[in-house]
Amino acid sequence: MLWLPISEITVATSDRGSPGYDYLLINTDDNEKAHAKYLGSK
């Protein structure tokens, strides 16, 4: 996948990813999805 900095991205919570990957990134320009892990502090 190639997501450009100008791509529109939506972030949603998800319970279907691998353990620890609780978010779903959705590229709304191309309708592509990827599970993600939050790396910041909560």
PDB file with one MODEL, atoms N, CA, C and O in Angstrom:
MODEL        1
ATOM      1  N   MET A   1       0.839  -1.177   0.000  1.00  0.00           N
ATOM      2  CA  MET A   1       0.000   0.000   0.000  1.00  0.00           C
ATOM      3  C   MET A   1       0.886   1.243   0.000  1.00  0.00           C
ATOM      4  O   MET A   1       1.948   1.264   0.621  1.00  0.00           O
ATOM      5  N   LEU A   2       0.447   2.239  -0.682  1.00  0.00           N
ATOM      6  CA  LEU A   2       1.149   3.514  -0.693  1.00  0.00           C
ATOM      7  C   LEU A   2       0.157   4.594  -0.299  1.00  0.00           C
ATOM      8  O   LEU A   2      -0.731   4.951  -1.073  1.00  0.00           O
ATOM      9  N   TRP A   3       0.318   5.106   0.908  1.00  0.00           N
ATOM     10  CA  TRP A   3      -0.553   6.174   1.398  1.00  0.00           C
ATOM     11  C   TRP A   3       0.246   7.463   1.389  1.00  0.00           C
ATOM     12  O   TRP A   3       1.283   7.563   2.045  1.00  0.00           O
ATOM     13  N   LEU A   4      -0.224   8.429   0.663  1.00  0.00           N
ATOM     14  CA  LEU A   4       0.448   9.712   0.552  1.00  0.00           C
ATOM     15  C   LEU A   4       0.076  10.617   1.728  1.00  0.00           C
ATOM     16  O   LEU A   4      -0.974  10.430   2.341  1.00  0.00           O
ATOM     17  N   PRO A   5       0.924  11.594   2.047  1.00  0.00           N
ATOM     18  CA  PRO A   5       0.603  12.518   3.145  1.00  0.00           C
ATOM     19  C   PRO A   5      -0.703  13.285   2.931  1.00  0.00           C
ATOM     20  O   PRO A   5      -1.286  13.789   3.891  1.00  0.00           O
ATOM     21  N   ILE A   6      -1.160  13.377   1.698  1.00  0.00           N
ATOM     22  CA  ILE A   6      -2.406  14.098   1.417  1.00  0.00           C
ATOM     23  C   ILE A   6      -3.633  13.179   1.460  1.00  0.00           C
ATOM     24  O   ILE A   6      -4.756  13.643   1.261  1.00  0.00           O
ATOM     25  N   SER A   7      -3.430  11.890   1.718  1.00  0.00           N
ATOM     26  CA  SER A   7      -4.544  10.938   1.776  1.00  0.00           C
ATOM     27  C   SER A   7      -5.426  11.245   2.977  1.00  0.00           C
ATOM     28  O   SER A   7      -4.935  11.631   4.038  1.00  0.00           O
ATOM     29  N   GLU A   8      -6.724  11.071   2.805  1.00  0.00           N
ATOM     30  CA  GLU A   8      -7.685  11.240   3.895  1.00  0.00           C
ATOM     31  C   GLU A   8      -7.711   9.941   4.698  1.00  0.00           C
ATOM     32  O   GLU A   8      -8.000   8.874   4.158  1.00  0.00           O
ATOM     33  N   ILE A   9      -7.405  10.041   5.998  1.00  0.00           N
ATOM     34  CA  ILE A   9      -7.345   8.869   6.872  1.00  0.00           C
ATOM     35  C   ILE A   9      -8.349   9.028   8.011  1.00  0.00           C
ATOM     36  O   ILE A   9      -8.427  10.083   8.640  1.00  0.00           O
ATOM     37  N   THR A  10      -9.108   7.977   8.264  1.00  0.00           N
ATOM     38  CA  THR A  10     -10.027   7.922   9.391  1.00  0.00           C
ATOM     39  C   THR A  10      -9.490   6.895  10.379  1.00  0.00           C
ATOM     40  O   THR A  10      -9.032   5.828   9.971  1.00  0.00           O
ATOM     41  N   VAL A  11      -9.540   7.202  11.671  1.00  0.00           N
ATOM     42  CA  VAL A  11      -9.084   6.280  12.706  1.00  0.00           C
ATOM     43  C   VAL A  11     -10.299   5.798  13.486  1.00  0.00           C
ATOM     44  O   VAL A  11     -11.110   6.599  13.951  1.00  0.00           O
ATOM     45  N   ALA A  12     -10.417   4.476  13.624  1.00  0.00           N
ATOM     46  CA  ALA A  12     -11.530   3.880  14.364  1.00  0.00           C
ATOM     47  C   ALA A  12     -10.973   2.817  15.310  1.00  0.00           C
ATOM     48  O   ALA A  12      -9.909   2.254  15.054  1.00  0.00           O
ATOM     49  N   THR A  13     -11.677   2.546  16.386  1.00  0.00           N
ATOM     50  CA  THR A  13     -11.270   1.449  17.260  1.00  0.00           C
ATOM     51  C   THR A  13     -11.699   0.135  16.619  1.00  0.00           C
ATOM     52  O   THR A  13     -12.668   0.083  15.861  1.00  0.00           O
ATOM     53  N   SER A  14     -10.961  -0.920  16.937  1.00  0.00           N
ATOM     54  CA  SER A  14     -11.252  -2.224  16.349  1.00  0.00           C
ATOM     55  C   SER A  14     -10.888  -3.318  17.345  1.00  0.00           C
ATOM     56  O   SER A  14      -9.915  -3.192  18.088  1.00  0.00           O
ATOM     57  N   ASP A  15     -11.661  -4.373  17.355  1.00  0.00           N
ATOM     58  CA  ASP A  15     -11.341  -5.526  18.211  1.00  0.00           C
ATOM     59  C   ASP A  15     -10.989  -6.747  17.366  1.00  0.00           C
ATOM     60  O   ASP A  15     -10.970  -7.866  17.879  1.00  0.00           O
ATOM     61  N   ARG A  16     -10.712  -6.549  16.089  1.00  0.00           N
ATOM     62  CA  ARG A  16     -10.433  -7.667  15.187  1.00  0.00           C
ATOM     63  C   ARG A  16      -8.967  -7.783  14.786  1.00  0.00           C
ATOM     64  O   ARG A  16      -8.604  -8.719  14.074  1.00  0.00           O
ATOM     65  N   GLY A  17      -8.121  -6.863  15.223  1.00  0.00           N
ATOM     66  CA  GLY A  17      -6.703  -6.916  14.868  1.00  0.00           C
ATOM     67  C   GLY A  17      -5.944  -7.870  15.784  1.00  0.00           C
ATOM     68  O   GLY A  17      -6.521  -8.469  16.692  1.00  0.00           O
ATOM     69  N   SER A  18      -4.653  -8.001  15.535  1.00  0.00           N
ATOM     70  CA  SER A  18      -3.793  -8.788  16.408  1.00  0.00           C
ATOM     71  C   SER A  18      -3.782  -8.147  17.794  1.00  0.00           C
ATOM     72  O   SER A  18      -4.082  -6.959  17.919  1.00  0.00           O
ATOM     73  N   PRO A  19      -3.446  -8.903  18.833  1.00  0.00           N
ATOM     74  CA  PRO A  19      -3.410  -8.323  20.182  1.00  0.00           C
ATOM     75  C   PRO A  19      -2.552  -7.052  20.231  1.00  0.00           C
ATOM     76  O   PRO A  19      -1.413  -7.039  19.763  1.00  0.00           O
ATOM     77  N   GLY A  20      -3.115  -5.994  20.802  1.00  0.00           N
ATOM     78  CA  GLY A  20      -2.416  -4.725  20.906  1.00  0.00           C
ATOM     79  C   GLY A  20      -2.684  -3.778  19.738  1.00  0.00           C
ATOM     80  O   GLY A  20      -2.403  -2.583  19.832  1.00  0.00           O
ATOM     81  N   TYR A  21      -3.213  -4.292  18.664  1.00  0.00           N
ATOM     82  CA  TYR A  21      -3.525  -3.469  17.489  1.00  0.00           C
ATOM     83  C   TYR A  21      -5.021  -3.150  17.529  1.00  0.00           C
ATOM     84  O   TYR A  21      -5.832  -3.758  16.830  1.00  0.00           O
ATOM     85  N   ASP A  22      -5.351  -2.174  18.375  1.00  0.00           N
ATOM     86  CA  ASP A  22      -6.747  -1.876  18.696  1.00  0.00           C
ATOM     87  C   ASP A  22      -7.370  -0.795  17.819  1.00  0.00           C
ATOM     88  O   ASP A  22      -8.500  -0.376  18.066  1.00  0.00           O
ATOM     89  N   TYR A  23      -6.655  -0.346  16.810  1.00  0.00           N
ATOM     90  CA  TYR A  23      -7.164   0.723  15.957  1.00  0.00           C
ATOM     91  C   TYR A  23      -7.157   0.282  14.503  1.00  0.00           C
ATOM     92  O   TYR A  23      -6.349  -0.552  14.094  1.00  0.00           O
ATOM     93  N   LEU A  24      -8.060   0.850  13.738  1.00  0.00           N
ATOM     94  CA  LEU A  24      -8.150   0.586  12.315  1.00  0.00           C
ATOM     95  C   LEU A  24      -7.978   1.906  11.581  1.00  0.00           C
ATOM     96  O   LEU A  24      -8.750   2.843  11.785  1.00  0.00           O
ATOM     97  N   LEU A  25      -6.960   1.977  10.724  1.00  0.00           N
ATOM     98  CA  LEU A  25      -6.755   3.152   9.885  1.00  0.00           C
ATOM     99  C   LEU A  25      -7.431   2.882   8.550  1.00  0.00           C
ATOM    100  O   LEU A  25      -7.215   1.839   7.933  1.00  0.00           O
ATOM    101  N   ILE A  26      -8.246   3.824   8.113  1.00  0.00           N
ATOM    102  CA  ILE A  26      -8.988   3.657   6.861  1.00  0.00           C
ATOM    103  C   ILE A  26      -8.617   4.796   5.932  1.00  0.00           C
ATOM    104  O   ILE A  26      -8.874   5.962   6.233  1.00  0.00           O
ATOM    105  N   ASN A  27      -8.015   4.458   4.807  1.00  0.00           N
ATOM    106  CA  ASN A  27      -7.699   5.436   3.774  1.00  0.00           C
ATOM    107  C   ASN A  27      -8.975   5.617   2.958  1.00  0.00           C
ATOM    108  O   ASN A  27      -9.303   4.780   2.117  1.00  0.00           O
ATOM    109  N   THR A  28      -9.687   6.703   3.204  1.00  0.00           N
ATOM    110  CA  THR A  28     -10.988   6.894   2.559  1.00  0.00           C
ATOM    111  C   THR A  28     -10.867   7.284   1.092  1.00  0.00           C
ATOM    112  O   THR A  28     -11.854   7.229   0.358  1.00  0.00           O
ATOM    113  N   ASP A  29      -9.669   7.677   0.653  1.00  0.00           N
ATOM    114  CA  ASP A  29      -9.473   7.976  -0.765  1.00  0.00           C
ATOM    115  C   ASP A  29      -9.462   6.691  -1.601  1.00  0.00           C
ATOM    116  O   ASP A  29     -10.019   6.644  -2.698  1.00  0.00           O
ATOM    117  N   ASP A  30      -8.811   5.640  -1.054  1.00  0.00           N
ATOM    118  CA  ASP A  30      -8.634   4.382  -1.795  1.00  0.00           C
ATOM    119  C   ASP A  30      -9.413   3.220  -1.199  1.00  0.00           C
ATOM    120  O   ASP A  30      -9.381   2.115  -1.740  1.00  0.00           O
ATOM    121  N   ASN A  31     -10.123   3.455  -0.074  1.00  0.00           N
ATOM    122  CA  ASN A  31     -10.865   2.418   0.640  1.00  0.00           C
ATOM    123  C   ASN A  31      -9.951   1.262   1.056  1.00  0.00           C
ATOM    124  O   ASN A  31     -10.335   0.096   0.963  1.00  0.00           O
ATOM    125  N   GLU A  32      -8.735   1.596   1.519  1.00  0.00           N
ATOM    126  CA  GLU A  32      -7.809   0.602   2.041  1.00  0.00           C
ATOM    127  C   GLU A  32      -7.794   0.712   3.561  1.00  0.00           C
ATOM    128  O   GLU A  32      -8.017   1.788   4.117  1.00  0.00           O
ATOM    129  N   LYS A  33      -7.528  -0.416   4.232  1.00  0.00           N
ATOM    130  CA  LYS A  33      -7.563  -0.446   5.689  1.00  0.00           C
ATOM    131  C   LYS A  33      -6.323  -1.137   6.224  1.00  0.00           C
ATOM    132  O   LYS A  33      -5.761  -2.019   5.576  1.00  0.00           O
ATOM    133  N   ALA A  34      -5.899  -0.721   7.426  1.00  0.00           N
ATOM    134  CA  ALA A  34      -4.770  -1.356   8.108  1.00  0.00           C
ATOM    135  C   ALA A  34      -4.972  -1.247   9.606  1.00  0.00           C
ATOM    136  O   ALA A  34      -5.358  -0.191  10.108  1.00  0.00           O
ATOM    137  N   HIS A  35      -4.713  -2.337  10.328  1.00  0.00           N
ATOM    138  CA  HIS A  35      -4.775  -2.275  11.787  1.00  0.00           C
ATOM    139  C   HIS A  35      -3.527  -1.592  12.302  1.00  0.00           C
ATOM    140  O   HIS A  35      -2.457  -1.697  11.702  1.00  0.00           O
ATOM    141  N   ALA A  36      -3.666  -0.890  13.421  1.00  0.00           N
ATOM    142  CA  ALA A  36      -2.554  -0.101  13.952  1.00  0.00           C
ATOM    143  C   ALA A  36      -2.484  -0.215  15.459  1.00  0.00           C
ATOM    144  O   ALA A  36      -3.470  -0.511  16.134  1.00  0.00           O
ATOM    145  N   LYS A  37      -1.283   0.031  15.966  1.00  0.00           N
ATOM    146  CA  LYS A  37      -1.013   0.016  17.396  1.00  0.00           C
ATOM    147  C   LYS A  37      -0.737   1.446  17.839  1.00  0.00           C
ATOM    148  O   LYS A  37       0.005   2.168  17.174  1.00  0.00           O
ATOM    149  N   TYR A  38      -1.327   1.861  18.958  1.00  0.00           N
ATOM    150  CA  TYR A  38      -1.109   3.206  19.487  1.00  0.00           C
ATOM    151  C   TYR A  38       0.242   3.243  20.193  1.00  0.00           C
ATOM    152  O   TYR A  38       0.484   2.442  21.097  1.00  0.00           O
ATOM    153  N   LEU A  39       1.123   4.156  19.799  1.00  0.00           N
ATOM    154  CA  LEU A  39       2.460   4.238  20.367  1.00  0.00           C
ATOM    155  C   LEU A  39       2.658   5.409  21.308  1.00  0.00           C
ATOM    156  O   LEU A  39       3.719   5.533  21.920  1.00  0.00           O
ATOM    157  N   GLY A  40       1.650   6.278  21.438  1.00  0.00           N
ATOM    158  CA  GLY A  40       1.772   7.430  22.317  1.00  0.00           C
ATOM    159  C   GLY A  40       1.467   7.063  23.761  1.00  0.00           C
ATOM    160  O   GLY A  40       1.179   5.907  24.068  1.00  0.00           O
ATOM    161  N   SER A  41       1.530   8.042  24.634  1.00  0.00           N
ATOM    162  CA  SER A  41       1.180   7.807  26.031  1.00  0.00           C
ATOM    163  C   SER A  41      -0.295   8.099  26.233  1.00  0.00           C
ATOM    164  O   SER A  41      -0.845   9.007  25.610  1.00  0.00           O
ATOM    165  N   LYS A  42      -0.924   7.343  27.086  1.00  0.00           N
ATOM    166  CA  LYS A  42      -2.374   7.493  27.303  1.00  0.00           C
ATOM    167  C   LYS A  42      -2.650   8.303  28.526  1.00  0.00           C
ATOM    168  O   LYS A  42      -3.811   8.533  28.865  1.00  0.00           O
TER     169      LYS A  42
ENDMDL
END
